[in-house]
Amino acid sequence: PSLATLALRNTFRKLGRVALTEGVLITAGAIFMMVVTTHYSFTQAIADIWAGLGFDVFVVFSAPQRIEEIVPLVEAQPNVERAEMWLWSDANARIPGERDRSKDVQLTIQGVPRASSMYRPTLTAGRELDVKDGRALLLNQKVAREMGLTVGDQIELDLGADGDTTWTIVGLIFDLINDQTTAYVHEDTLNEALGRIGRASVARIQAVDNRIVSQTALVDDLRALFEARGIGVSVARTSAEDRQEAEAQFSILTTILMTMTVVMAAVGSIGLSGTLSINVIERRREIGVMRAVGASSADIGTIFIGEGLMLGLFSWVVAVPLSILAGRPFVEAIGKVIQFPGRYQPSFSGLWIWLTIVVVLSLVASWLPAKRASQISVN
């Protein structure tokens, strides 16, 4: 019989012993592929959020500026496609009628231009802001859950010296800005509540050139422009920087899970090496017979390497459907724990990465047993 046939015939000779090794490798493989899918799902969710924000560069001014002055000034600069002025304000939120101020939740209220072409929120319930809305508000879904509020409920905002105002929640959104403590309203309505007209504190800019180097250069140009005009700037940066920071937070979790998986894979590899080593000891007579009929050292070694490789490939074949079946609930469970409602999006790159890993581990684990087997003589 061929060497491949001999390797296949001997691979599952001791099912109990093989089952323990395969169990570890299958579990490690399934978890690895689910972690890759989780990372991809979260990364795509973050990308969708930032795409919905619609800007490439933003500038936060030290004090509110006149919208009619800043927008044409920014849009006249090179590499600027469009600019919008947004209004940011801090507020303490509470359920109307709640007297216990210790239950207040601090929010960052973002005033969106009524005719904004940039902002496209990631809704989890309700609808977007309508141009006809008055005191309508989009609330971060995390805050809404903590406060026990939903679409259609009212929320009271304490704007400090400008007093309390009541707003109606028309939609819940998924948003990572300011640690998920954001709410969105119309800029002119917020200005009215603050006793101001036509002023805003943040410029959001779409660039003509989407390359990071060009956007970074635009940030520097805008800083220089406002400094020359005596306009104070608190923050100026690209949206890509914010997105990278958000992705880094979730990369920590996936890195920890991936490390655990690698440890499991290493344990499985050691178990595979141990299984093959025991097989070599138990089959010394068989190896001697093969030697007597003309099998070379290379033939003997190839058989044992083939057995290790088949065990590794078998674990991959079983782990793939398991990871696909468990992928969605795994992503949802992780998202629930960290309060990140990322949408499940399968990543098939994890399948091929794990295939490469398991092949390498199998070859490494098989090398020493195969070498020992090839050194057994006919005597």
N, C-alpha and C positions, 0 to 999 in steps of 0.2 A: 504493500500500500504506500501511497505518497506520504511525504512528511506532513502535509496539511491534514490529511485524513487521520494520521496517527495523533496529531495534536488535538484535533476536534474530538476524537474518540476518548482521549484521556482527560479532557478538560473538566468534565462533570462526573468523573468517576466517583469522587467522594462528595456527594451532594450536601451533607451536613456541614462539612468543613468549608465548602465553596460558598454556601448560603450566608455564612457570617461575613466573609470578605465582601461578597457582592452587596450585602445589605448596607454596609458602610459606604461603598463606592456609589451605589444607586442614590442613597440619601444625600451624599455630598454633591453629586451631580445635579439632582433635582433642585436642591437649595441654591446651588450656584446659578443655575439658569433662571430661577425665579428672582434672585437678587439682581441679576443683569436686567431682567424685564422690569423690576421695580425701579431701578435707577433710570432706565429709559423712559418709563411712564412718568416719573416725577420730573425729569428733565424736559420732556415734551410739554407737560402741564405748565412749567415755568415759562417755556418759550411761548406758549399760547397766551399767557398772561401779559408778557412784555410786548407781544405783537399787538394785543388789544389796547395797550397804552398808546401805541402809535407814534412815539417820538424817539429821536436818536440822541438828543442832547437836552439837558434841562439846566436852567439857571435859577437859583433861589436868591432873591434880593434881600438886602438887610431891612428894607422897609417897603411897603406897598408902593407901586409905581403906576403912573397913568397908562392905561391900556393903549389909548390912542397915540401915545408917543413911542412906547417901546416896540409894539408890533411892527410898524413900518420901518423903524430903525434896524431891527433884527433882520427883517425880510430883505433889506437892501444889501446885506452882507453876502460875499461869495459863499457858495456851497450851502445856501439856505433855501429850501424848497417852500417851507411854510412855518409860521410861528403862531402860537396861541398863548394867551395869558390866562393863568389859572390862579385861583385864590386859595391859600391854605390858612386854616385857623384851628386852634386847639379848642376843645369843648369837653365838658363833663356831661355824659349821657345818663339818663335815668328813665324809668317807666313813669309816665305821668301820674301824679298823685303820691309818688314815693317820697316819704319825708326823711328816711334814713340816708344821709349823704355819704355814709361809709360804703354804700352799695353803688355809688356812681362809678361809671366806666369812662376812662379818658379816651377820647377819640381824636383823630386827625381828620378834620373836615376838609374836603377838597372841592372847591368850586369850579365846575366845568363850564366852559363857554356854552351858551345855549345852542349855538350852531356848530359845535365841535365836529370836525371831520376826523379827528385822531382817535378819540376814546371809544373803544368797543369792549365793554366789560364782559368778564366771564361770569355769566349768570348761573346760579344754582336754583333760583326760584324767582317767580315774578317776571317783571319786564324792565327794559331800560328806561332812562329818563326821557320824557317827551318834551318837545319844544313848548307845549301848552301847559306844562306842569307849573304849579306854584311851589309850595313848600313840600316837595316830594324828595325822597331820599333813598339812595342805594346803600345798604348796610352790609358790612362784611359778615359772611355767614357764621364765622367763629364767634363774633361779638353777639350776633343774634341768638345763637344757641346758648351762650352763657347768660344772656339776659332773659331768655325765654320769650323772645319776640319772633314774629314772622311777618310775611307780606300782609299788608292791610292794617297792621298795628300802628299805633302812634308812639313816637319817642320824643322825649323832652331834652333839648340841648341847652346847657348852661354856658353862655358865651362870655361869662365874666361880667365886666362892667357894662356890657351891652344887654344884659338881662337874659331871661329864659325864653326860648321859642319852641313851639311844638311842630313836629314834622310827621308826615305819613310815609311809612316804608312801602315803596312800590316794587322793590326787588332786593334779592340777596345775591351777593357776589363772592367769588373766590379771588382773593387778592392778598399778596404777600408783603405789600408795602407797610412800613411802620409796625412790624410784628402783627400784622393782620388786625389792626385797630383803626381801619379806615371807613369813612362814609363819603359818599359823593352826592352833591347837590348842584343846582345851577348857580353859576358864579354871580349873576346879577341878583338873585334872590338872597344869596349869602351876604353880598355887599349891603343889601337893604337891611338885613337883620343886624349887621354890624354898624349901620349908620353911615355907610360910605357909598359913593357912586363912581363907577368907572375906574376902579383901582384893583390891582392884583399883585401877587407877590412872587409868582413863579412863571418863567417863560419856558414853554415846551416847544422844541424845534425839530422839524423834520429836515434831514440833510439830503442834498442831491446825491452825494457820493456816500455810499453805505459802508465803505471800508473803515475799519477801526482807526487807522492812522489818520484818515481825513477827519473823522469825527473828533479825535483828540486835538487835532490842529484847530478845528472850529471852536472847541472849548477855550483854547488859549487865546484865539482871536477875539472871542466875545468878552473874556476877562479884560483884555487890553482895551477893548472898545468902551466898556462901562467905566473902567478905571479912569480913562482919559476924560470922560464926561462927568466924573465925580459921583457916579451911581454905585452905591455900595453893593457888593455881591458876597453872600454868605457861602454859597456852594455852587460849583459849576462842574458838571461831570457828564459822562456818556451813560446812556441807559445800559450799555453792554457791561459796564463796571458793576452796576446794581444787580444785573442778572447773574453775573459770575459769583457775586457774594451770596445770592440766594441759592444758587446751585451748590456752592461749597458747603452750606449748612446741611444739605441733605446728603452730600457726598460722604460726610463723616459717618452717617448711619450705614450707608451701603458698604463703606470700607470696613467697618466693624463686622458686618455680616459676612462680607467676602473673606475676611481673615479667618473667621470661624470655619467657613467652608473649606478653605485651604488646609487648615489643621486637620479637619475630618478626612480630606483627600489624602493627606500624608499618612494618617493612621491606616486608611484603607490600603495604601501602597505598601506599607510595612506588613499588613496582614496578608496581602497578595504574595509578597516575597516569602513570608513564613509558610504559606500554604504550598507554594512550589518547592520550597526547601524540604518540607516533610515528604512531598511526593517523590523527590529525588531519593531520599533515604529508603522509602518503601519500595521503590522500583529499581533497586540496584541490580537484582537478578535479571529483570527485563532489559535493563540497559546493557548488561553483560551479554545477553543473547543477541541483542542488536549488533553489538560489537563483533560477535563471532560470525555473524552473517555478512559483515562488511560495512556496517555503518561507520562513518567517520565522526571525529569529534565535532565538526561543523554540523553534521546531520543531527547529532544528539542535542547540541545546543539550540539548533533551530526549532526542534520539537518543543522544548520547554519555553523558549521565547514565544513561540506561536500559542502555547497554552495561556501564557500570561496576557498576550495581546487579545486573545479571544475572550478571556474573562473581562478585560477592560472594555472591549467593544460591546459585550453583552450588557454590562452595567449601563453604558451610554444609551443603548437601544431601549432599555426599560425606563431610564431616567427621563428621556425626552417626553413621552406621553404623560408621565406623571407631572412634570413641570408645567406642561401646557394645561392640564386639567386643574392643577392647584394654583396656577399663576394668578388668575383673577382674584380669588378669595385671599391670597397672600398679599397682593397689592392693596386690596381694600382693608385688610386687617392692619397692615403697617400704617396706612393712611389714617385710619381711625385712631390709632395709638398716638400719632404725632399731630393729629388734627390737620391733615393735609389730604383733601379729597381729590387726589390725583386720579385721572381716568386711566383705566387699564389699557395699555397699548403693548402688544407682544413684541419682543425683540428676538429675532432669530439668530442674531450674532452670537448670543450666549451659547447656542447649541454647538456652533462650530468651534468656538473658543474652548468649550469643555471637551469636545472631541479631541482637539489637539493636546489638551492637558492630560486626558486619560490615556491617550496613546503613549505620550512621553513617560507618564508614571508607570504604565504597564511594562514598557521596555526597560526602564531603570530597575523596577522591582524584579524583573525576570533575569536580569543580567547575571547576578551572582549565583542563583540556583542553576542557571544554564551552564555557567562556567564549571561549577562543581560536577554537574552531570557529565560534561564532556571530558572530564579528567578520570572518570571511572574506567578501569581497564576490564578486559575480558575475564581476568582472573577474579 
